[in-house]
Amino acid sequence: MQLGSGGAQILIVEDDPEIGRLLALTMQENGMIPTVVEDGYVMQALLRKNTYDLIILDVMLPGEDGISLCRKIRSGKTIPIILLTALGEEVDRIVGLEVGADDYVTKPFSPREVVARVRSLLRRASYGLVETNSQRKLRFDGWQIDPLRRQLHDPSNARIALTTTEFDLLLAFCRNPGRVITREELLSLTHSGLAGPIERSVDVHISRLRQKIERDPKEPTLLQTVRLGGYTFTARVDEA
């Protein structure tokens, strides 16, 4: 099912027809173009031939579950992903973040909350909303981060795929080198002040980021933990 005629393309993967329709109508009412499918097989077929701006992915799907599908999507795409789950345990939400989701919403949910989270991720993923004085490329330890194109290149100039949240975290660190940034500050940054995300989610995203930029993620030298404080970025950062 696809509705609407303009705006961001939202792919909704939800096997409950009522929830899928509610989400689709909510997206449409807020100027977006929703497409609803009920399983991962159809989702993957659509992703091979179409381009979407964001995916809302239910965890409990028939056949292949949302966690496995999220991992597959993230292995090749940087598209923002919001997990939709009825699971209440913190460990379940952590697993979702560990496989690459940017955010999650638990059922039952408020449609307004979902819209707020979708808009937040779309805003952060958009190239066109970066302020002029924030567009300059930055270099650290041979790496280059481009805020305008939202790209990261390693010292060999290979592009490294980051999720929306991972990119936002790294950019925040690059703009505040040497400063201790608390988890609360990072939560506010990566979720734009929305209520709900657990503090532990920051640690999960940091761990994923370390896997991509540290020579030895188990002994990080760039992104260091400050006991009872948060994190600090130790690299020297220069404008490219």
Sequence and secondary structure as in RCSB ss.txt:
>XXXX:A:sequence
MQLGSGGAQILIVEDDPEIGRLLALTMQENGMIPTVVEDGYVMQALLRKNTYDLIILDVMLPGEDGISLCRKIRS
GKTIPIILLTALGEEVDRIVGLEVGADDYVTKPFSPREVVARVRSLLRRASYGLVETNSQRKLRFDGWQIDPLRR
QLHDPSNARIALTTTEFDLLLAFCRNPGRVITREELLSLTHSGLAGPIERSVDVHISRLRQKIERDPKEPTLLQT
VRLGGYTFTARVDEA
>XXXX:A:secstr
 B  SSS EEEEE S HHHHHHHHHHHHHTT EEEEESSHHHHHHHHHH   SEEEEESS SSS HHHHHHHHHH
H    EEEEE    HHHHHHHHHTT SEEEESS  HHHHHHHHHHHHHHH STTS GGG S EEETTEEEETTTT
EEE TT  EE   HHHHHHHHHHHHSTT EE HHHHHHHHHTT S   THHHHHHHHHHHHHH SSTTS SSEEE
ETTTEEEE S EEE 
